[in-house]
Amino acid sequence: MTQPRPEAGARSPFRADVQGLRAIAVLTVIAGHAGLSQLPGGFVGVDVFFVISGFLITQLLLREVTRTGGVSLRGFYARRARRILPAATFVTLVTLGASVWWLSALDALEVVKDAVWATIFAANIRFASVGTDYFARDQLPSPLQHYWSLAVEEQFYLVWPLVLVACVLLARRLTRGAADPSPARTAKVVMVTLAVLTAASFAYGVWRTEVDPTAAYFSTPARAWELGVGALAVPLAPVLAARMPATARGLLSVTGLGFIAAACLRYDETSPFPGTAALLPVVGALLVLVAGAGGHPREPFPIRALGVWPMRVIGDWSYSLYLWHWPLLVLPVGYLGRDLTPLEVGAAVAATFVLSGLTYRLVETPFRRTRVLRVHRGLVLYPLSLGLVVTSAFAAQDYAEWRTGEHGNDPAVTVTDLGEEAEELDPTVALVKASVLAAREGQAVPSDLTPDLLDIREDRAALGRCSYETDALPLCPRGTTGTPEKTVVVLGNSHGRMWVPAFERIAREHDLRTYYLVKVGCPAALVTVGSQAEYAGCTAFREWALEQIAELRPDVVVVATNVAETLLHEGRPVEDPAEREQLVRAGFDELFDRLAPIAGRTVLLRDVPELDESPEVCLSTGRPDLGDCLLSPTPHATRMADLSVASAQERRVPVIDPTPWVCWDGSCPAVIGSTIPYRDTGHLTTQYAAALTEDLARSLAPLLRAG
């Protein structure tokens, strides 16, 4: 995170304790991201950074107001450019190059987009959008995702100097035309304005966290109050500290550090954040800032301990440490295709410190101290940084797209090699078997793939206003345009939605009226899922869906779902596998029992096997043959599917098992014929789902006749 420093000539006593607080913030972030189980809430270090940044920036601005009677916006933004852009641009370019070289082409293309968003200080907007995209969650985290916090800071800094200038003008107006308003008057206007804006931001953040925590996490309006608290500490801290004895200030510092430690220990990734939960680290940071504002030659031990040499060095390096740590933890995961071992994590953290020390000495310090870019000339760094990143992004995009393009004239897999056996098998099963055998023989990947790899991550069935991605619950009849012969309801989550292309064709061919009551992230099994806001409407949606089924009285209800989300029981996350299985089984039992009296016939469309790797990642990494991308079902997801089948069979609910349509002999090919069957590890592509129309129709035919 950025660390503003006094400009040459500014009279600002150096506070070693602030450097130590910055060191604590960055160390907790690194520990949390490195997976240190003792600090699951290490991410709150970012909130501590926000408070420090608000404090230091406001201190510099108010000092300028006191010295000159105003704020030079050009000078302020030029200083910001010298401070943040060189290191941020350097790490962005290195990360972009490493991503194109080491990651799959599709992941690299995402990093290209991230790099541009990061460079225009809008990474938080980008990652809020990606974070709320259910279908993007199995993808590798962006190695530039941590730039969201820099974007929040810079968006705050874009507005805050303007607010301060407005406060100065208002203070002048209140002093009835005096050329220079009194510092006390200006300070009072600033305090009132800051307090109002900070309170408004806090209220918005609490509300937004309850409604949409993912969006709130990245939101500048929901986070601005944290910087505002730091800003309020500038006029308040000296006054409060002056009235406290040294012992009390020492205890206050320890209390603040205790608050931060408690947040690191108590919070985890399931904690709704920021909201009221952010008060703990924010108030903790504020207490430390107030405690150290005494300015006495002999500070109490807790404050002096924050300023020891190692802490000051880490504080100096904190910006570079923050920039480097995340790509060094993420890129190896993408390259290796697995989680890092503890030894590898340790090596990544060690590399973070080495690169950060070099970046601080060779990049940060020279640009900050150079006289060439003093005053307003530092503004040139903004277009220069953007130009470098955009040019590199175009080059990286061209290279990544070339990697996913058609090279050569390699044919699709056919059933020819199966000989007479092909005539004895179902055509789809035969092609799957032939594709597995071709992969085991190391056949080349067909040149003409469907869907195109570049488009596969956007490949999903469109449901229009009935996608149920919001709280709105319209009912959308689809299928035949004439008088329907039968009515079919598909009930499930995204694993039901992926079958829509097949059901649409079946409906047209067999004069069916169809309803797709499918909500992503919301399994049909009657279990309580997640603590995030997107899941909050899941129970309400399922109840509404069951009410619609009771009114529609459909001939057939097709249950198509998986259960992969975090389960809650009595308000707590369920981590024990046995308890989870018990809840899943009970959830399916209750679902089938409730459907029995309101549906003509109920059928379970067993979930397709979940793969141990995403085909699109494998196919766009290096130059693989089909054997490199021969995948296997994951045992956990298979067990969940088995539970749904056991529940259905006990209640004599027919089961359609699509496993033979995607796997053979325990292996699942990344390409079947010339079609990529999966868009990720668990969802079928729309093209392959449509290709399974006849197989699905044949399986449903007896039920439709009976219904």
C-alpha positions in Angstrom: 0.0 0.0 0.0 1.1 3.6 -0.6 3.0 5.3 2.1 3.0 9.1 1.8 6.2 10.9 3.0 6.8 14.5 3.9 8.2 16.5 1.0 11.6 18.2 1.4 11.2 21.2 3.6 8.0 20.1 5.3 8.2 20.2 9.1 6.9 16.9 10.1 8.3 14.9 13.0 9.1 11.4 11.8 6.9 8.8 13.6 8.6 5.5 13.7 5.6 4.0 15.3 3.6 4.6 12.1 6.2 2.8 10.1 5.9 -0.1 12.6 2.1 -0.1 12.3 2.5 -0.2 8.5 4.8 -3.2 8.9 2.2 -5.0 11.0 -0.4 -4.3 8.4 1.6 -5.7 5.5 2.9 -8.7 7.5 -0.7 -9.7 8.5 -1.8 -9.4 4.8 1.1 -11.6 3.6 0.5 -14.1 6.4 -3.2 -14.3 5.6 -2.7 -14.7 1.9 0.1 -17.2 2.5 -2.5 -19.4 4.3 -1.2 -19.1 7.8 -4.0 -20.8 9.7 -3.4 -18.9 12.9 -4.3 -15.6 11.1 -7.3 -16.3 9.0 -8.3 -12.7 9.2 -5.0 -11.3 8.0 -6.8 -9.5 5.2 -7.7 -6.8 7.8 -4.2 -5.4 7.3 -5.6 -3.6 4.3 -8.1 -1.8 6.6 -5.1 -0.7 8.8 -3.4 0.6 5.6 -6.5 2.6 4.8 -6.5 4.3 8.2 -2.7 5.0 7.9 -3.1 6.4 4.4 -6.0 8.6 5.3 -4.0 9.9 8.3 -0.7 10.7 6.4 -2.3 12.2 3.3 -4.5 14.5 5.4 -1.6 15.5 7.5 0.3 16.5 4.4 -2.6 18.4 2.9 -3.5 20.2 6.1 0.1 21.2 6.6 0.0 22.7 3.1 -3.2 24.6 3.9 -1.6 26.0 7.1 1.6 27.0 5.2 0.1 28.4 2.0 -3.6 28.9 2.7 -4.7 26.4 0.1 -3.9 23.1 -1.7 -2.0 22.8 -5.0 -3.9 20.0 -6.8 -1.3 19.7 -9.5 1.4 19.4 -6.9 -0.6 16.9 -5.0 -1.2 14.6 -7.9 2.4 15.0 -9.1 3.6 13.8 -5.7 1.2 10.9 -5.8 2.4 9.9 -9.3 6.1 9.9 -8.2 5.1 7.9 -5.1 2.9 5.2 -6.5 3.3 4.8 -10.2 6.9 3.6 -10.7 6.7 0.6 -8.5 3.1 -0.2 -9.4 3.8 0.0 -13.1 7.0 -2.1 -12.8 5.2 -4.9 -10.9 2.3 -4.8 -13.3 4.5 -5.2 -16.3 6.5 -8.1 -14.7 3.3 -9.8 -13.6 1.8 -9.4 -17.1 4.8 -10.9 -18.8 5.0 -13.8 -16.3 1.3 -14.5 -16.7 1.6 -14.7 -20.5 4.6 -17.0 -20.2 3.5 -19.3 -17.4 -0.3 -19.3 -17.2 -2.9 -20.8 -19.6 -3.7 -18.5 -22.5 -7.2 -17.9 -21.2 -6.0 -16.9 -17.7 -3.4 -14.7 -19.3 -6.1 -12.9 -21.3 -7.9 -12.2 -18.0 -4.7 -10.7 -16.6 -4.4 -8.5 -19.7 -7.8 -7.0 -18.8 -6.9 -6.7 -15.1 -3.6 -4.9 -15.9 -5.5 -2.1 -17.8 -8.1 -1.8 -15.1 -5.4 -1.6 -12.5 -3.5 1.1 -14.4 -6.5 3.4 -14.6 -7.2 2.9 -10.9 -10.4 1.0 -11.4 -9.3 -2.5 -10.4 -11.9 -2.5 -7.6 -14.7 -2.1 -10.1 -13.2 -4.9 -12.3 -12.9 -7.3 -9.4 -16.3 -6.5 -7.9 -17.7 -7.5 -11.3 -15.6 -10.7 -11.4 -16.3 -11.5 -7.8 -20.0 -11.4 -8.3 -19.8 -13.7 -11.4 -20.6 -17.2 -10.1 -19.2 -18.8 -13.2 -15.8 -17.1 -12.7 -15.2 -18.5 -9.2 -13.4 -21.6 -10.2 -10.9 -19.6 -12.2 -7.4 -18.8 -10.9 -7.4 -15.7 -8.8 -5.9 -12.8 -10.7 -2.3 -12.1 -9.8 -3.3 -8.4 -9.9 -6.4 -8.7 -7.7 -4.7 -6.9 -4.8 -4.6 -3.7 -6.8 -8.2 -3.2 -5.9 -7.1 -1.5 -2.6 -4.8 0.9 -4.5 -7.7 1.8 -6.7 -9.8 2.6 -3.6 -7.1 4.8 -2.2 -6.5 6.6 -5.5 -10.3 7.2 -6.0 -10.4 8.6 -2.5 -7.4 10.8 -3.2 -9.0 12.0 -6.4 -11.9 13.4 -4.3 -10.5 14.3 -0.9 -8.2 17.2 -2.0 -11.2 18.7 -3.8 -13.2 18.4 -0.6 -10.4 20.0 1.3 -10.2 23.0 -1.1 -14.0 23.4 -0.8 -13.6 23.4 3.0 -11.0 26.2 2.8 -13.3 28.2 0.6 -16.1 27.7 2.9 -14.0 28.7 5.9 -13.1 31.9 4.1 -16.7 32.6 3.4 -17.6 32.1 7.0 -14.8 34.5 8.0 -16.6 37.2 6.0 -14.2 37.7 3.2 -10.9 37.6 5.1 -8.0 36.8 2.9 -6.8 34.0 5.2 -9.3 32.2 7.4 -8.0 31.3 10.9 -6.5 27.8 11.2 -9.1 27.1 13.9 -12.0 28.0 11.6 -10.6 25.9 8.7 -9.9 23.0 11.0 -13.5 23.1 12.3 -15.0 23.1 8.8 -12.7 20.2 7.9 -13.6 18.3 11.0 -17.4 18.7 10.5 -17.2 17.9 6.8 -15.0 14.8 7.5 -17.3 13.6 10.2 -20.4 13.8 8.1 -18.8 12.1 5.1 -17.2 9.4 7.2 -20.5 8.7 9.0 -22.3 8.5 5.6 -19.7 6.2 4.2 -19.9 3.9 7.2 -23.7 3.7 7.1 -23.5 2.9 3.4 -20.8 0.3 4.0 -22.9 -1.5 6.6 -25.9 -1.5 4.4 -24.0 -2.6 1.3 -22.3 -5.4 3.2 -25.7 -6.8 4.2 -27.1 -6.6 0.7 -24.0 -7.6 -1.4 -20.8 -8.2 0.6 -18.7 -9.0 -2.5 -19.5 -5.7 -4.1 -19.1 -3.9 -0.7 -15.7 -5.4 -0.2 -14.3 -3.7 -3.3 -16.5 -0.5 -3.1 -14.8 2.9 -2.5 -17.9 4.5 -1.0 -18.2 1.5 1.4 -14.5 1.8 2.3 -14.0 5.6 2.3 -14.9 5.9 6.0 -11.8 3.9 6.9 -9.6 6.5 5.3 -11.9 9.1 6.8 -11.2 7.8 10.3 -7.5 8.2 9.6 -8.1 11.7 8.4 -10.0 12.6 11.5 -7.1 11.5 13.6 -4.9 14.3 12.2 -6.6 17.1 14.2 -7.8 14.9 17.1 -4.8 12.8 17.9 -2.4 15.5 19.1 -5.2 17.0 21.3 -6.1 13.7 22.9 -2.5 12.5 23.3 -1.5 15.7 25.0 -4.0 15.1 27.8 -2.8 11.5 28.5 0.1 10.4 30.6 2.8 8.2 29.0 1.5 5.1 30.7 -2.0 5.6 29.4 -0.7 6.2 25.9 1.3 3.0 26.1 -1.8 1.1 27.2 -3.8 2.7 24.4 -1.3 1.5 21.9 -1.4 -2.0 23.2 -5.2 -1.9 23.1 -5.2 -0.8 19.5 -2.7 -3.6 18.6 -4.9 -6.0 20.5 -8.0 -5.0 18.4 -6.0 -5.6 15.2 -4.8 -9.0 16.5 -8.3 -10.0 17.5 -9.6 -9.2 14.0 -6.8 -11.3 12.5 -7.7 -14.2 14.8 -11.5 -14.0 14.8 -12.3 -13.2 11.2 -12.0 -15.5 8.2 -13.1 -15.5 4.5 -16.7 -16.2 5.6 -17.0 -13.1 7.7 -19.3 -10.4 6.1 -16.9 -7.6 5.4 -16.4 -4.6 5.7 -19.6 -3.5 7.5 -19.4 -3.3 11.3 -16.8 -6.0 11.4 -14.2 -3.5 10.0 -14.6 -1.4 13.1 -12.3 -3.7 15.0 -9.1 -3.2 12.9 -10.0 0.4 12.0 -10.5 1.5 15.6 -7.4 -0.5 16.6 -5.3 1.5 14.0 -6.8 4.7 15.2 -5.9 4.0 18.8 -2.3 3.3 17.8 -2.1 6.6 15.8 -3.6 8.6 18.8 -1.2 6.9 21.3 1.9 7.8 19.3 0.9 11.5 18.7 2.4 12.7 22.0 5.6 13.8 20.4 7.6 13.2 23.6 11.4 12.4 23.4 10.9 9.3 25.6 7.8 7.4 24.4 6.5 4.4 26.4 7.8 1.0 25.5 4.9 -0.2 23.3 5.2 2.8 21.0 9.0 2.6 21.0 8.8 -1.1 20.1 6.8 -0.3 17.0 9.7 1.9 15.8 12.6 -0.6 16.2 14.9 -0.9 13.1 13.4 -4.1 11.6 9.9 -2.7 11.8 11.0 0.6 10.2 12.6 -1.3 7.4 9.5 -3.4 6.7 7.4 -0.3 7.0 9.7 1.3 4.4 9.3 -1.7 2.1 5.6 -2.2 2.8 4.3 -0.8 -0.5 6.6 -3.0 -2.5 5.9 -5.9 -0.2 2.2 -5.5 -0.8 2.7 -5.2 -4.6 4.9 -8.3 -4.9 3.5 -10.8 -2.4 0.2 -11.6 -4.2 1.6 -12.4 -7.7 4.4 -14.4 -6.2 1.8 -16.6 -4.4 -0.7 -16.9 -7.3 1.5 -17.3 -10.4 3.2 -20.5 -9.2 -0.3 -22.0 -8.4 -1.3 -21.3 -12.0 1.9 -22.6 -13.4 2.0 -25.8 -11.3 -1.7 -26.5 -11.5 -1.9 -27.2 -7.8 -1.7 -25.6 -4.4 1.7 -24.7 -3.1 3.4 -26.8 -0.4 4.5 -25.1 2.8 8.1 -25.0 1.5 7.0 -23.4 -1.7 5.0 -20.8 0.1 8.0 -20.0 2.2 10.1 -19.6 -0.9 7.5 -17.3 -2.4 7.4 -15.2 0.8 11.2 -15.0 0.8 11.3 -13.9 -2.8 8.7 -11.3 -1.9 11.1 -9.7 0.6 14.1 -9.9 -1.8 12.3 -8.3 -4.7 10.6 -5.7 -2.4 14.0 -4.6 -1.0 15.4 -4.2 -4.5 12.3 -2.4 -5.8 12.3 0.0 -2.8 16.0 0.8 -3.4 16.1 0.8 -7.2 12.6 2.0 -8.2 10.7 3.7 -5.4 13.4 5.7 -3.9 15.0 7.1 -7.1 11.7 8.3 -8.5 10.6 9.8 -5.2 13.8 11.7 -4.7 14.6 12.7 -8.3 14.7 16.5 -9.0 13.8 16.0 -12.6 10.2 15.2 -11.8 9.8 17.7 -9.0 6.8 20.0 -8.8 4.3 19.4 -11.6 6.5 17.5 -14.0 5.6 14.3 -12.1 2.3 14.4 -13.8 3.9 13.0 -16.9 4.1 9.6 -15.2 0.4 9.1 -15.5 0.3 8.9 -19.3 3.7 7.2 -19.4 2.5 4.5 -17.1 -0.8 4.0 -19.0 1.1 3.9 -22.4 3.6 1.3 -21.2 0.9 -1.0 -19.7 -1.6 -0.6 -22.6 1.2 -1.3 -25.2 2.3 -4.4 -23.3 -1.3 -5.5 -22.9 -1.9 -5.4 -26.6 1.3 -7.4 -27.2 0.3 -9.9 -24.5 -3.2 -10.3 -25.9 -1.9 -11.0 -29.4 0.4 -13.6 -28.1 -2.2 -15.3 -25.9 -4.8 -15.3 -28.7 -2.2 -16.8 -31.0 -1.7 -19.6 -28.5 -5.4 -20.5 -28.6 -5.7 -20.2 -32.4 -5.9 -23.0 -34.9 -2.5 -24.4 -35.9 -2.1 -27.1 -38.3 -4.9 -29.3 -39.7 -5.4 -31.9 -37.0 -8.7 -33.9 -37.4 -11.5 -34.5 -35.0 -11.8 -37.8 -33.2 -14.2 -40.3 -34.8 -15.5 -43.7 -34.0 -13.8 -45.2 -37.0 -11.1 -46.9 -34.9 -13.7 -48.7 -32.9 -14.7 -50.8 -35.9 -17.8 -52.9 -35.5 -17.9 -52.1 -31.8 -19.1 -48.6 -32.7 -22.3 -50.0 -34.2 -23.1 -51.9 -31.0 -22.8 -48.8 -28.7 -24.9 -45.8 -28.3 -23.4 -43.2 -30.8 -22.6 -40.7 -28.0 -21.1 -43.4 -25.8 -19.1 -44.7 -28.7 -17.7 -41.2 -29.5 -16.8 -40.7 -25.8 -15.0 -44.0 -25.8 -13.1 -43.2 -29.0 -12.1 -39.8 -27.6 -10.7 -41.5 -24.4 -8.8 -44.0 -26.4 -7.4 -41.3 -28.7 -6.3 -39.4 -25.7 -4.6 -42.4 -24.2 -2.7 -42.7 -27.5 -1.6 -39.1 -27.4 -3.5 -37.9 -30.5 -3.2 -34.2 -31.4 -5.9 -31.8 -30.3 -8.3 -31.2 -33.2 -7.5 -27.8 -34.9 -11.1 -26.8 -35.2 -12.6 -26.9 -31.7 -16.2 -26.1 -30.7 -16.7 -23.8 -28.8 -13.7 -21.6 -29.6 -11.4 -21.5 -26.6 -11.5 -17.7 -26.6 -15.2 -17.7 -26.1 -15.7 -20.6 -23.8 -15.7 -18.7 -20.5 -18.7 -16.7 -21.7 -20.5 -19.8 -22.9 -23.7 -20.1 -20.8 -27.4 -20.5 -21.5 -29.2 -17.2 -21.6 -32.4 -17.0 -19.6 -33.2 -13.3 -19.9 -35.2 -11.8 -17.1 -35.7 -15.3 -15.6 -32.1 -15.9 -14.7 -33.0 -15.2 -11.1 -29.8 -13.3 -10.4 -31.7 -10.7 -8.4 -34.5 -10.9 -5.9 -37.1 -10.5 -8.7 -39.1 -13.7 -9.3 -40.9 -13.6 -12.6 -42.2 -16.8 -14.2 -41.2 -17.3 -17.8 -42.9 -20.0 -19.9 -40.7 -21.2 -22.8 -40.7 -24.0 -25.3 -43.4 -24.6 -27.9 -45.2 -21.6 -29.3 -48.3 -23.7 -29.9 -50.6 -25.6 -27.6 -48.3 -27.7 -25.4 -48.7 -31.4 -25.1 -46.9 -31.6 -21.7 -45.4 -29.2 -19.2 -41.9 -29.7 -17.9 -40.1 -27.8 -15.1 -36.4 -27.9 -14.6 -35.5 -27.3 -11.0 -32.0 -26.6 -9.9 -29.0 -24.3 -9.9 -26.4 -23.6 -12.6 -26.1 -27.3 -13.1 -29.7 -27.3 -14.2 -29.2 -24.1 -16.3 -26.5 -25.8 -18.3 -29.0 -28.3 -19.7 -31.3 -25.5 -21.1 -30.0 -25.9 -24.8 -31.0 -29.5 -24.8 -34.4 -28.9 -23.1 -35.2 -26.1 -25.6 -34.7 -28.4 -28.5 -36.7 -31.2 -26.9 -39.5 -28.7 -26.2 -39.7 -27.6 -29.8 -39.6 -31.1 -31.2 -42.2 -32.5 -28.7 -44.5 -29.6 -28.2 -43.5 -29.0 -24.5 -44.0 -26.0 -22.3 -40.9 -25.6 -20.2 -40.1 -23.6 -17.1 -36.5 -23.2 -15.9 -36.6 -22.6 -12.1 -32.8 -22.5 -11.8 -30.8 -20.1 -9.7 -27.0 -20.1 -9.8 -25.4 -20.9 -6.4 -28.7 -22.2 -5.1 -28.9 -26.1 -5.0 -32.3 -27.6 -5.3 -31.7 -29.9 -2.3 -33.3 -28.2 0.7 -30.1 -27.3 2.5 -29.0 -23.9 3.9 -26.1 -22.6 1.9 -23.5 -20.0 2.4 -23.3 -16.8 4.5 -23.0 -14.5 1.5 -25.8 -12.2 0.4 -26.1 -14.0 -2.9 -27.2 -17.1 -1.0 -29.5 -15.2 1.3 -32.3 -15.4 -1.2 -31.8 -19.1 -1.9 -34.3 -20.5 0.6 -36.9 -17.9 -0.5 -36.3 -18.8 -4.1 -36.8 -22.5 -3.5 -39.9 -22.0 -1.6 -41.2 -19.8 -4.4 -40.2 -22.4 -7.0 -42.1 -25.1 -5.1 -45.2 -22.9 -4.9 -45.0 -22.4 -8.7 -44.7 -26.1 -9.3 -47.8 -26.7 -7.0 -49.8 -24.2 -9.1 -48.5 -25.4 -12.5 -48.9 -29.1 -11.8 -46.3 -30.0 -14.4 -46.2 -33.4 -16.0 -42.6 -33.8 -15.3 -40.2 -32.0 -12.9 -36.5 -32.6 -13.7 -34.2 -32.0 -10.7 -30.8 -31.1 -12.0 -28.4 -29.8 -9.4 -25.2 -30.2 -7.4 -24.3 -29.2 -3.9 -20.9 -27.5 -3.8 -21.6 -24.5 -1.7 -20.7 -24.0 2.0 -23.5 -25.5 4.1 -24.8 -23.9 7.3 -26.4 -25.8 10.2 -27.9 -23.8 13.0 -26.1 -20.7 11.7 -22.6 -22.2 11.6 -20.5 -23.5 8.6 -20.4 -27.2 8.3 -16.8 -28.5 7.9 -17.2 -32.1 9.0 -17.6 -34.3 5.9 -19.9 -36.8 7.6 -22.2 -34.0 8.8 -22.2 -32.5 5.4 -23.2 -35.8 3.8 -26.0 -36.2 6.3 -27.3 -32.7 5.5 -27.1 -33.2 1.8 -29.0 -36.5 2.0 -31.7 -35.0 4.2 -32.0 -32.1 1.8 -32.7 -34.4 -1.2 -35.0 -36.5 0.9 -37.1 -33.5 1.8 -37.1 -32.2 -1.7 -38.4 -35.4 -3.3 -41.0 -35.8 -0.5 -42.3 -32.3 -1.2 -42.4 -32.8 -5.0 -44.2 -36.1 -4.8 -47.8 -34.6 -4.3 -47.4 -31.6 -6.6 -45.6 -33.0 -9.7 -46.9 -35.6 -12.1 -43.6 -37.3 -12.3 -40.2 -36.3 -10.7 -36.9 -37.4 -12.3 -33.4 -36.8 -11.1 -30.9 -35.8 -13.8 -27.7 -36.9 -12.0 -25.0 -34.2 -12.0 -22.2 -34.7 -14.5 -18.9 -35.7 -13.0 -16.8 -32.8 -11.7 -13.4 -32.8 -13.2 -10.0 -32.5 -11.4 -9.0 -29.8 -13.9 -10.8 -27.4 -16.2 -10.5 -28.5 -19.9 -10.2 -24.9 -21.1 -7.2 -24.3 -18.8 -5.5 -27.5 -19.9 -6.1 -27.0 -23.6 -4.8 -23.4 -23.5 -1.6 -24.2 -21.5 1.5 -24.9 -23.6 0.9 -27.2 -26.6 -0.9 -30.2 -25.2 -2.1 -33.3 -26.9 -5.3 -35.0 -26.0 -3.5 -37.3 -23.5 -2.3 -34.3 -21.5 -5.9 -33.3 -21.0 -7.4 -36.6 -20.1 -9.2 -35.8 -16.8 -10.7 -37.7 -13.9 -13.9 -37.2 -11.8 -13.3 -35.8 -8.3 -14.3 -38.2 -5.5 -16.1 -35.6 -3.3 -18.4 -34.4 -6.1 -19.1 -38.0 -7.1 -20.1 -38.8 -3.5 -22.5 -35.9 -3.4 -24.1 -37.1 -6.7 -24.3 -40.6 -5.2 -26.3 -39.2 -2.3 -28.8 -37.6 -4.6 -29.2 -40.9 -6.5 -29.6 -42.9 -3.2 -32.3 -40.5 -2.1 -34.1 -40.7 -5.4 -34.0 -44.5 -5.6 -35.3 -44.9 -2.1 -38.4 -42.9 -3.2 -38.6 -44.6 -6.6 -37.7 -41.4 -8.4 -36.3 -42.3 -11.8 -32.7 -41.3 -12.4 -31.0 -40.3 -15.7 -27.2 -40.7 -15.4 -25.3 -38.6 -18.0 -21.9 -39.9 -16.9 -21.5 -42.2 -20.0 -22.1 -39.2 -22.2 -19.0 -37.5 -20.9 -16.7 -40.2 -19.4 -15.6 -43.7 -20.1 -13.6 -46.2 -18.0 -13.0 -43.6 -15.3 -11.6 -41.0 -17.7 -13.2 -37.9 -19.1 -11.7 -36.4 -22.3 -11.3 -32.6 -22.6 -12.4 -33.0 -26.2 -15.2 -35.3 -27.5 -14.9 -35.5 -31.2 -14.1 -31.9 -31.8 -16.3 -30.5 -29.1 -15.2 -29.3 -25.7 -17.8 -30.8 -23.3 -17.1 -28.7 -20.2 -16.7 -24.9 -19.9 -15.0 -25.4 -16.5 -14.7 -28.2 -14.0 -18.4 -28.8 -13.6 -20.6 -27.1 -16.2 -21.3 -28.4 -19.7 -20.8 -26.0 -22.7 -24.0 -25.0 -24.4 -22.8 -26.7 -27.6 -22.2 -30.0 -26.0 -25.5 -29.8 -24.0 -27.3 -29.2 -27.3 -25.4 -32.2 -28.8 -26.9 -34.4 -26.1 -30.5 -33.5 -27.1 -31.3 -36.9 -28.5 -29.8 -38.8 -25.6 -31.7 -36.7 -23.1 -35.0 -36.9 -25.1 -34.7 -40.7 -25.3 -34.2 -40.9 -21.5 -37.1 -38.6 -20.8 -39.5 -40.2 -23.4 -41.0 -42.9 -21.0 -41.6 -40.3 -18.3 -43.3 -38.0 -20.7 -45.5 -40.7 -22.0 -46.4 -41.9 -18.5 -46.9 -38.3 -17.3 
